């Protein structure tokens, strides 16, 4: 029986710089509206709006969330 050699562990690729062509808080609002447009269920839409509110209330933006995601921030 032959065994394939173990491949070296993969290193995660570094996060790419997010380029936002508008004010950061507006980018959060626009992204939330885009998410809402992708669902028909009103409960989902309400939850996306809550996530948007939490994001803005904590002075976060899409780049900060991408760099250091903390899903616990959005869980009650």
C-alpha positions as CSV (number, residue, x, y, z in Angstrom):
1,X,0.0,0.0,0.0
2,X,1.4,3.4,-0.9
3,X,0.6,6.5,1.1
4,X,0.6,9.9,-0.4
5,X,3.0,12.3,1.3
6,X,1.3,14.8,3.6
7,X,1.0,18.2,2.1
8,X,2.3,21.1,4.1
9,X,-0.4,23.0,6.1
10,X,-1.9,25.8,4.1
11,X,-1.4,29.3,5.5
12,X,-4.5,31.5,5.4
13,X,-4.1,34.2,2.8
14,X,-3.8,37.7,4.2
15,X,-7.0,39.7,4.1
16,X,-7.3,42.0,1.1
17,X,-7.7,45.7,1.6
18,X,-11.3,46.6,1.1
19,X,-11.7,49.7,-1.1
20,X,-14.9,51.7,-0.3
21,X,-15.7,54.4,-2.8
22,X,-17.9,56.3,-0.3
23,X,-18.2,57.2,3.3
24,X,-17.8,54.1,5.5
25,X,-21.1,54.4,7.3
26,X,-22.9,54.8,4.1
27,X,-21.2,51.7,2.7
28,X,-22.6,49.8,5.8
29,X,-26.1,51.1,5.1
30,X,-25.9,50.3,1.4
31,X,-24.6,46.8,2.1
32,X,-27.5,46.2,4.5
33,X,-30.0,47.4,2.0
34,X,-28.4,45.1,-0.6
35,X,-28.7,42.1,1.8
36,X,-32.4,43.0,2.5
37,X,-33.0,43.1,-1.3
38,X,-31.8,39.5,-1.5
39,X,-34.6,38.0,0.7
40,X,-38.4,38.1,0.8
41,X,-38.9,37.2,4.4
42,X,-39.6,40.3,6.5
43,X,-38.0,38.7,9.6
44,X,-34.7,38.3,7.7
45,X,-35.0,42.0,6.5
46,X,-35.6,43.1,10.1
47,X,-32.6,41.1,11.3
48,X,-30.4,42.7,8.6
49,X,-31.5,46.1,9.8
50,X,-30.7,45.2,13.4
51,X,-27.2,44.1,12.3
52,X,-26.8,47.4,10.5
53,X,-27.8,49.3,13.6
54,X,-25.4,47.4,15.8
55,X,-22.6,47.9,13.3
56,X,-23.1,51.6,13.2
57,X,-23.8,52.0,16.9
58,X,-20.4,50.4,17.6
59,X,-18.7,52.7,15.0
60,X,-17.7,49.7,12.9
61,X,-17.4,49.6,9.1
62,X,-17.1,46.9,6.5
63,X,-13.3,47.0,6.5
64,X,-13.1,46.6,10.3
65,X,-15.5,43.7,10.2
66,X,-13.5,42.0,7.4
67,X,-10.2,42.5,9.3
68,X,-11.4,41.3,12.7
69,X,-14.8,39.5,12.4
70,X,-16.6,39.0,15.8
71,X,-19.9,37.3,15.3
72,X,-20.6,37.5,19.0
73,X,-21.1,41.2,18.6
74,X,-24.3,40.5,16.8
75,X,-25.7,37.8,19.1
76,X,-27.9,38.5,22.1
